[in-house]
Structure formats: C-alpha cells, structure tokens
Amino acid sequence: MVETSLTAVLRERASLQPDDTAFTFVDYEQDWDGVAESVTWPQLYRQVCTIAEQLKLSLSPGDRAVILAPQGLDYVLAFLGALHAGVIAVPLSVPLGGVSDERVDSVIRDASPTAVLTTSSVVKSVASYFETEGGEFSAPLIEIDLLKQETPSRSAGDDPIEGAIAYLQYTSGSTRNPAGVMITHENLQTNYEQLIAGYFADRDGIPPFDSTLVSWLPLYHDMGLVLGVCAPILGGYSSVLMSPVAFLQRPARWMHLLASYSSAFSAAPNFAFELAARKTSDEDMAGFDLGNVHTILSGSERYTWPR
C-alpha cells in the first residue's frame, strides 16, 4: 500500500486540523470584487468521500475519467473524488469552441475515458461539444456538484497499491500531439518535497505554520494542479484560488490576494509578471502591502529580463 497517498493525507488533515481552512475559491464572475467560498479540511474530506462513493457505483478502479469543469472548488472535488475512488483522473479545460478544443479532442481520443466529470453550470455546453464530435463518445456526464449533495454512508476509497497511477497529466501539445504522463502518488510526494525545498530553502524546506498558497494558474495544467491542489494537502496549508480569466481581466486581483494573507507564496509564468506590472497602478495597490509575501516563483516558460 502507498503510505502517503494524497487522499490518505487528506484524511489525516481532516482529523488533525479540524478547524483550519483547506481551500478558498474567489469567484470574480459573481462579483467584480470577488465572492469567496471556503471549505475546512473535514468538510473537504467528507465531500470527497461522498463523491468517491457515488463514482464507485458506476466506475471501477483503473477507469479513466476526464474532468471538464470550470476553475473552482468543484474541480478540486472532482479530482480528489476520482483519486479516492481509485479512478484515474484526466484534468482538462472546458471546451469553449475554437483552437483550444484541439487539445481536448486529442486527449479524449487518446485517454478513452469511461466518464466525464463536470458541473451543472457547464454540462449543457459539454454535452453539446460531444454532440458536435459526431456522437462517437458515449461515456456518461457526471455532475460533481450534484454528487456532493448526497449523504455518505461510509468513507469510500481504499489506499492505492504502490505504483498505482493517480492521474494522467497531458502535455501542452504545442510541438506535437499531447502525451499522457502517468503520475503516481509517489511522484506527487517527490514533486512536493522538491517544490517546497525550493520555496522555503531559507527554512530548510519547512513552510511557516501560517503559510497560504495563492494561485490563479489553471488546474488542468501541471503547475496549477500540483501547486494549487496537491501540495497544500501534502503540506497542510491553505490554498486560495482564482481563475486565470479573473487574473487576465485584472492582474491586481492576484496582488490583492497575496497581500491579504500572511506568509503568502505563489508562482506564475514569466508573462504574468510583466502583465501585472503594466496593468496594475499605484491606485490599484493603495492600502495593500506585499511585505508578508514570502516567495513568488517564475516557471513554465522562458524567462526574459525586463528592458
């Protein structure tokens, strides 16, 4: 058995940190200034168990389920619920029509998923997407936000065997067709240890007890998923998420969230720093202090020196 599977650690967080906030999603679509929704570790674990229990009614361990859901807590629940049920998650973005859907098309053909995990807010558009594909895909569409409303009868999910695949992370496909990389729970633990060692080298790789991860990175990309979802569970600190669109609309939102939490840390591609500097005014930052921000890493694309 894997002693440090992601959902086994989540179970421990629910027991040892019952009052701590696990995840917060700030929704800027509902309100320009943002509406925050949070879950504690016990609340998160109960919802994950509920979803896993429901998934096991129609899916078997080792089945693949693609996630086509908007950025938010339901995406986190879909991912963790699949893992807890022994289902191999395949994180993807919601098809919007256009060039970006080519990656979704390619991944779905390659992964041959048994189910699609989505939400009631986008299920119609997801269904329409598959209809336009000629009806070749017949796997059920499962609305995660409806599953979590069920009452769990047990803590569904067994600890995975050593080397079991947790999820498939597909490459961007910028140079060729996206390729699925098999990620195990052991891979996640190693990735986390390397990540935290880099962030907190000044503390021997140990995050401050009040650390908060702030991220707008898409959860279907490797850096966004590991940094925004997996690492906070393994490290036991809070994760504050927003959508990439919300950041692009107003980069100051990223700065505001960083300033709102103690020992905040984050990461972003190189372009985000230039965009934030160019589109964030002194007026935007009035009353906000970034003095408590610990580290912001730059990654996922080539770094360019400011001119």
TAJO-V381656 format. One record per residue. RES is the residue in three letters. PHI is phi in degrees with one decimal (NA if undefined). PSI is psi in degrees with one decimal (none if undefined). BURIAL is + if it has 9 or more other C-alpha atoms within 8 Angstrom, else -. Layout:
BEGIN
res=RES phi=PHI psi=PSI burial=BURIAL
res=RES phi=PHI psi=PSI burial=BURIAL
END
This chain:
BEGIN
res=MET phi=NA psi=152.5 burial=-
res=VAL phi=-84.7 psi=120.2 burial=+
res=GLU phi=-77.9 psi=-20.3 burial=-
res=THR phi=-124.5 psi=39.4 burial=+
res=SER phi=-63.0 psi=154.5 burial=+
res=LEU phi=-59.6 psi=-43.6 burial=+
res=THR phi=-76.5 psi=-24.6 burial=+
res=ALA phi=-68.0 psi=-39.3 burial=+
res=VAL phi=-66.8 psi=-38.9 burial=+
res=LEU phi=-58.8 psi=-41.4 burial=+
res=ARG phi=-59.4 psi=-41.1 burial=+
res=GLU phi=-67.2 psi=-38.6 burial=-
res=ARG phi=-60.8 psi=-42.1 burial=+
res=ALA phi=-61.9 psi=-32.5 burial=+
res=SER phi=-82.2 psi=-41.2 burial=-
res=LEU phi=-90.5 psi=-22.2 burial=-
res=GLN phi=-128.2 psi=59.8 burial=+
res=PRO phi=-65.3 psi=-24.1 burial=+
res=ASP phi=-104.2 psi=-3.3 burial=-
res=ASP phi=-83.8 psi=144.3 burial=-
res=THR phi=-76.3 psi=130.1 burial=+
res=ALA phi=-89.9 psi=-59.3 burial=+
res=PHE phi=-132.7 psi=143.5 burial=+
res=THR phi=-130.2 psi=132.1 burial=+
res=PHE phi=-115.9 psi=126.6 burial=+
res=VAL phi=-100.4 psi=113.2 burial=+
res=ASP phi=-95.2 psi=112.6 burial=+
res=TYR phi=-95.6 psi=0.6 burial=+
res=GLU phi=-79.6 psi=-36.0 burial=-
res=GLN phi=-69.6 psi=-37.2 burial=-
res=ASP phi=-150.2 psi=138.2 burial=-
res=TRP phi=-58.6 psi=-31.8 burial=-
res=ASP phi=-88.8 psi=-5.2 burial=-
res=GLY phi=95.5 psi=139.1 burial=+
res=VAL phi=-121.2 psi=120.1 burial=+
res=ALA phi=-93.8 psi=135.9 burial=-
res=GLU phi=-125.3 psi=128.9 burial=-
res=SER phi=-126.6 psi=156.2 burial=+
res=VAL phi=-134.3 psi=142.6 burial=+
res=THR phi=-82.2 psi=171.1 burial=+
res=TRP phi=-60.8 psi=-46.0 burial=+
res=PRO phi=-62.7 psi=-40.6 burial=+
res=GLN phi=-61.8 psi=-43.2 burial=+
res=LEU phi=-62.2 psi=-46.2 burial=+
res=TYR phi=-64.9 psi=-40.9 burial=+
res=ARG phi=-61.7 psi=-43.2 burial=+
res=GLN phi=-67.0 psi=-38.2 burial=+
res=VAL phi=-63.2 psi=-42.7 burial=+
res=CYS phi=-62.4 psi=-41.9 burial=+
res=THR phi=-60.8 psi=-47.6 burial=+
res=ILE phi=-64.8 psi=-43.1 burial=+
res=ALA phi=-61.0 psi=-42.1 burial=+
res=GLU phi=-60.9 psi=-43.0 burial=+
res=GLN phi=-69.1 psi=-38.3 burial=+
res=LEU phi=-65.1 psi=-35.7 burial=+
res=LYS phi=-70.0 psi=-12.2 burial=+
res=LEU phi=-71.6 psi=-26.4 burial=-
res=SER phi=-126.0 psi=-10.1 burial=-
res=LEU phi=-122.4 psi=154.2 burial=+
res=SER phi=-113.5 psi=154.1 burial=-
res=PRO phi=-54.6 psi=133.9 burial=-
res=GLY phi=95.5 psi=-15.3 burial=-
res=ASP phi=-64.4 psi=154.8 burial=+
res=ARG phi=-106.9 psi=136.3 burial=+
res=ALA phi=-130.5 psi=120.7 burial=+
res=VAL phi=-82.6 psi=145.0 burial=+
res=ILE phi=-104.4 psi=113.5 burial=+
res=LEU phi=-120.5 psi=83.4 burial=+
res=ALA phi=-142.9 psi=154.6 burial=+
res=PRO phi=-70.6 psi=158.0 burial=+
res=GLN phi=-57.9 psi=131.6 burial=+
res=GLY phi=159.6 psi=-176.6 burial=+
res=LEU phi=-64.6 psi=-31.3 burial=+
res=ASP phi=-66.6 psi=-29.5 burial=+
res=TYR phi=-66.1 psi=-44.1 burial=+
res=VAL phi=-59.6 psi=-44.5 burial=+
res=LEU phi=-65.7 psi=-39.4 burial=+
res=ALA phi=-61.2 psi=-45.1 burial=+
res=PHE phi=-63.8 psi=-50.9 burial=+
res=LEU phi=-69.9 psi=-36.5 burial=+
res=GLY phi=-62.4 psi=-41.0 burial=+
res=ALA phi=-62.5 psi=-47.1 burial=+
res=LEU phi=-59.7 psi=-42.5 burial=+
res=HIS phi=-67.9 psi=-26.3 burial=+
res=ALA phi=-87.5 psi=-2.5 burial=+
res=GLY phi=80.5 psi=11.5 burial=+
res=VAL phi=-89.2 psi=138.4 burial=+
res=ILE phi=-81.1 psi=113.2 burial=+
res=ALA phi=-78.2 psi=145.3 burial=+
res=VAL phi=-128.1 psi=94.6 burial=+
res=PRO phi=-69.1 psi=130.4 burial=+
res=LEU phi=-143.1 psi=170.9 burial=+
res=SER phi=-94.6 psi=160.3 burial=+
res=VAL phi=-69.5 psi=129.3 burial=+
res=PRO phi=-61.9 psi=129.1 burial=+
res=LEU phi=-114.3 psi=-6.1 burial=-
res=GLY phi=88.5 psi=122.9 burial=-
res=GLY phi=125.6 psi=-166.3 burial=-
res=VAL phi=-62.3 psi=-36.2 burial=-
res=SER phi=-61.3 psi=-23.9 burial=+
res=ASP phi=-72.7 psi=-16.1 burial=+
res=GLU phi=-61.0 psi=-37.6 burial=-
res=ARG phi=-66.4 psi=-44.1 burial=+
res=VAL phi=-59.7 psi=-45.4 burial=+
res=ASP phi=-56.3 psi=-49.0 burial=-
res=SER phi=-63.7 psi=-43.2 burial=+
res=VAL phi=-66.0 psi=-43.7 burial=+
res=ILE phi=-64.2 psi=-40.0 burial=+
res=ARG phi=-63.1 psi=-39.8 burial=-
res=ASP phi=-75.9 psi=-40.8 burial=-
res=ALA phi=-78.3 psi=-25.9 burial=+
res=SER phi=46.6 psi=61.1 burial=-
res=PRO phi=-68.2 psi=153.7 burial=+
res=THR phi=-87.4 psi=-22.1 burial=+
res=ALA phi=-154.3 psi=162.5 burial=+
res=VAL phi=-118.9 psi=125.5 burial=+
res=LEU phi=-98.4 psi=119.8 burial=+
res=THR phi=-140.5 psi=-164.3 burial=+
res=THR phi=-132.6 psi=162.2 burial=+
res=SER phi=-64.6 psi=-23.8 burial=+
res=SER phi=-71.7 psi=-24.0 burial=-
res=VAL phi=-125.7 psi=4.2 burial=+
res=VAL phi=-60.6 psi=-35.1 burial=+
res=LYS phi=-66.1 psi=-42.2 burial=-
res=SER phi=-69.7 psi=-34.6 burial=-
res=VAL phi=-66.6 psi=-43.7 burial=+
res=ALA phi=-62.0 psi=-40.7 burial=+
res=SER phi=-63.4 psi=-38.3 burial=-
res=TYR phi=-59.3 psi=-46.4 burial=+
res=PHE phi=-69.5 psi=-30.7 burial=+
res=GLU phi=-65.5 psi=-38.4 burial=-
res=THR phi=-71.2 psi=-16.4 burial=-
res=GLU phi=-82.8 psi=6.1 burial=-
res=GLY phi=93.4 psi=9.4 burial=-
res=GLY phi=72.8 psi=15.3 burial=-
res=GLU phi=-71.4 psi=-24.9 burial=-
res=PHE phi=-100.5 psi=121.6 burial=-
res=SER phi=-121.1 psi=11.7 burial=-
res=ALA phi=-67.7 psi=150.0 burial=-
res=PRO phi=-68.8 psi=149.5 burial=-
res=LEU phi=-97.5 psi=118.5 burial=+
res=ILE phi=-108.8 psi=120.3 burial=+
res=GLU phi=-88.6 psi=106.9 burial=+
res=ILE phi=-61.7 psi=-39.4 burial=+
res=ASP phi=-66.5 psi=-21.0 burial=+
res=LEU phi=-83.9 psi=-35.1 burial=+
res=LEU phi=-63.4 psi=-39.3 burial=+
res=LYS phi=-69.0 psi=-10.9 burial=+
res=GLN phi=-83.3 psi=-11.1 burial=-
res=GLU phi=-70.7 psi=161.1 burial=-
res=THR phi=-98.2 psi=118.7 burial=-
res=PRO phi=-70.4 psi=141.2 burial=+
res=SER phi=-99.4 psi=-13.2 burial=-
res=ARG phi=-161.6 psi=169.2 burial=-
res=SER phi=-86.5 psi=77.3 burial=+
res=ALA phi=-54.9 psi=144.9 burial=+
res=GLY phi=113.8 psi=132.1 burial=+
res=ASP phi=-111.0 psi=153.8 burial=-
res=ASP phi=-63.3 psi=133.1 burial=+
res=PRO phi=-69.5 psi=155.5 burial=+
res=ILE phi=-74.7 psi=159.5 burial=-
res=GLU phi=-59.9 psi=132.5 burial=-
res=GLY phi=85.0 psi=0.9 burial=-
res=ALA phi=-66.0 psi=143.2 burial=-
res=ILE phi=-75.9 psi=127.1 burial=+
res=ALA phi=-84.5 psi=-47.6 burial=+
res=TYR phi=-159.0 psi=166.9 burial=+
res=LEU phi=-106.6 psi=120.5 burial=+
res=GLN phi=-103.2 psi=112.4 burial=+
res=TYR phi=-86.3 psi=142.0 burial=+
res=THR phi=-68.7 psi=168.2 burial=-
res=SER phi=-66.9 psi=-28.5 burial=-
res=GLY phi=77.9 psi=18.6 burial=+
res=SER phi=-70.8 psi=-26.9 burial=-
res=THR phi=-111.9 psi=-18.8 burial=-
res=ARG phi=-161.0 psi=-175.6 burial=-
res=ASN phi=-59.9 psi=142.1 burial=-
res=PRO phi=-56.7 psi=138.7 burial=+
res=ALA phi=-114.3 psi=136.3 burial=-
res=GLY phi=-82.4 psi=123.2 burial=+
res=VAL phi=-101.5 psi=124.6 burial=-
res=MET phi=-79.3 psi=118.1 burial=+
res=ILE phi=-108.3 psi=122.4 burial=+
res=THR phi=-97.6 psi=169.6 burial=+
res=HIS phi=-64.8 psi=-33.1 burial=+
res=GLU phi=-65.8 psi=-39.2 burial=+
res=ASN phi=-58.9 psi=-42.6 burial=-
res=LEU phi=-62.7 psi=-42.7 burial=+
res=GLN phi=-63.2 psi=-44.0 burial=+
res=THR phi=-64.9 psi=-42.9 burial=-
res=ASN phi=-60.7 psi=-43.0 burial=-
res=TYR phi=-61.4 psi=-46.9 burial=+
res=GLU phi=-61.0 psi=-40.7 burial=+
res=GLN phi=-68.5 psi=-40.2 burial=-
res=LEU phi=-62.3 psi=-49.7 burial=-
res=ILE phi=-69.4 psi=-33.3 burial=+
res=ALA phi=-62.0 psi=-35.6 burial=+
res=GLY phi=-74.2 psi=-41.4 burial=-
res=TYR phi=-66.0 psi=-43.8 burial=+
res=PHE phi=-119.7 psi=45.9 burial=+
res=ALA phi=-60.6 psi=-29.9 burial=+
res=ASP phi=-74.0 psi=-8.3 burial=-
res=ARG phi=-123.6 psi=25.6 burial=-
res=ASP phi=57.7 psi=34.4 burial=-
res=GLY phi=76.1 psi=18.8 burial=+
res=ILE phi=-112.8 psi=115.8 burial=-
res=PRO phi=-67.0 psi=148.1 burial=+
res=PRO phi=-57.3 psi=150.2 burial=-
res=PHE phi=-61.0 psi=-26.1 burial=-
res=ASP phi=-103.6 psi=25.2 burial=-
res=SER phi=-64.0 psi=146.6 burial=+
res=THR phi=-137.0 psi=125.8 burial=+
res=LEU phi=-87.0 psi=130.1 burial=+
res=VAL phi=-118.8 psi=125.2 burial=+
res=SER phi=-148.8 psi=141.2 burial=+
res=TRP phi=-113.7 psi=1.2 burial=+
res=LEU phi=-63.1 psi=141.0 burial=+
res=PRO phi=-62.4 psi=136.6 burial=+
res=LEU phi=-74.0 psi=-11.0 burial=+
res=TYR phi=-88.9 psi=-3.8 burial=+
res=HIS phi=-99.1 psi=152.4 burial=+
res=ASP phi=-56.7 psi=-50.1 burial=-
res=MET phi=-64.9 psi=-39.4 burial=+
res=GLY phi=-66.7 psi=-39.7 burial=+
res=LEU phi=-72.8 psi=-48.0 burial=+
res=VAL phi=-68.1 psi=-48.0 burial=+
res=LEU phi=-70.0 psi=-41.2 burial=+
res=GLY phi=-87.1 psi=-24.3 burial=+
res=VAL phi=-121.4 psi=-55.2 burial=+
res=CYS phi=-70.9 psi=-49.1 burial=+
res=ALA phi=-61.3 psi=-43.0 burial=+
res=PRO phi=-59.4 psi=-35.8 burial=+
res=ILE phi=-67.7 psi=-46.9 burial=+
res=LEU phi=-66.5 psi=-31.6 burial=+
res=GLY phi=-93.5 psi=-17.1 burial=-
res=GLY phi=77.3 psi=23.2 burial=-
res=TYR phi=-112.9 psi=167.3 burial=+
res=SER phi=-80.9 psi=146.8 burial=+
res=SER phi=-120.2 psi=127.1 burial=+
res=VAL phi=-113.2 psi=118.6 burial=+
res=LEU phi=-116.6 psi=151.6 burial=+
res=MET phi=-141.7 psi=174.8 burial=+
res=SER phi=-91.3 psi=153.8 burial=+
res=PRO phi=-58.7 psi=-36.7 burial=+
res=VAL phi=-63.1 psi=-41.3 burial=-
res=ALA phi=-62.0 psi=-37.6 burial=+
res=PHE phi=-66.4 psi=-47.1 burial=+
res=LEU phi=-63.4 psi=-35.5 burial=-
res=GLN phi=-64.0 psi=-40.8 burial=-
res=ARG phi=-153.2 psi=91.9 burial=+
res=PRO phi=-57.0 psi=-23.8 burial=+
res=ALA phi=-60.3 psi=-22.7 burial=+
res=ARG phi=-61.1 psi=-39.4 burial=+
res=TRP phi=-60.6 psi=-46.7 burial=+
res=MET phi=-62.5 psi=-40.8 burial=+
res=HIS phi=-63.2 psi=-42.7 burial=+
res=LEU phi=-67.5 psi=-40.1 burial=+
res=LEU phi=-60.1 psi=-38.9 burial=+
res=ALA phi=-75.3 psi=-15.3 burial=+
res=SER phi=-89.9 psi=-7.2 burial=-
res=TYR phi=-128.6 psi=145.6 burial=+
res=SER phi=-76.5 psi=148.3 burial=+
res=SER phi=48.7 psi=42.8 burial=+
res=ALA phi=-74.3 psi=145.4 burial=+
res=PHE phi=-142.7 psi=161.0 burial=+
res=SER phi=-160.6 psi=-176.8 burial=+
res=ALA phi=-157.9 psi=157.3 burial=+
res=ALA phi=-166.1 psi=158.8 burial=+
res=PRO phi=-68.4 psi=164.7 burial=+
res=ASN phi=-56.7 psi=-40.0 burial=+
res=PHE phi=-61.0 psi=-29.2 burial=-
res=ALA phi=-66.0 psi=-33.3 burial=-
res=PHE phi=-70.0 psi=-42.3 burial=+
res=GLU phi=-64.9 psi=-41.6 burial=-
res=LEU phi=-64.7 psi=-43.7 burial=+
res=ALA phi=-63.9 psi=-41.5 burial=+
res=ALA phi=-66.9 psi=-36.3 burial=-
res=ARG phi=-77.4 psi=-33.6 burial=-
res=LYS phi=-106.0 psi=1.5 burial=+
res=THR phi=-107.7 psi=119.8 burial=+
res=SER phi=-94.0 psi=168.4 burial=-
res=ASP phi=-60.3 psi=-35.4 burial=-
res=GLU phi=-64.8 psi=-38.3 burial=-
res=ASP phi=-60.1 psi=-33.4 burial=-
res=MET phi=-96.0 psi=3.9 burial=+
res=ALA phi=-60.1 psi=123.8 burial=-
res=GLY phi=87.7 psi=-3.0 burial=-
res=PHE phi=-109.8 psi=135.6 burial=-
res=ASP phi=-124.0 psi=122.8 burial=-
res=LEU phi=-92.9 psi=15.0 burial=-
res=GLY phi=-63.9 psi=-23.3 burial=-
res=ASN phi=-93.8 psi=1.8 burial=+
res=VAL phi=-72.3 psi=127.6 burial=+
res=HIS phi=-81.8 psi=-55.9 burial=-
res=THR phi=-154.3 psi=143.1 burial=-
res=ILE phi=-127.6 psi=118.1 burial=+
res=LEU phi=-90.5 psi=149.5 burial=-
res=SER phi=-109.2 psi=128.8 burial=+
res=GLY phi=-160.5 psi=178.6 burial=+
res=SER phi=77.4 psi=-7.6 burial=-
res=GLU phi=-156.7 psi=166.3 burial=-
res=ARG phi=-61.8 psi=137.8 burial=-
res=TYR phi=-86.5 psi=134.5 burial=-
res=THR phi=-118.9 psi=135.6 burial=-
res=TRP phi=-72.1 psi=139.5 burial=-
res=PRO phi=-63.5 psi=143.9 burial=-
res=ARG phi=-88.9 psi=none burial=-
END
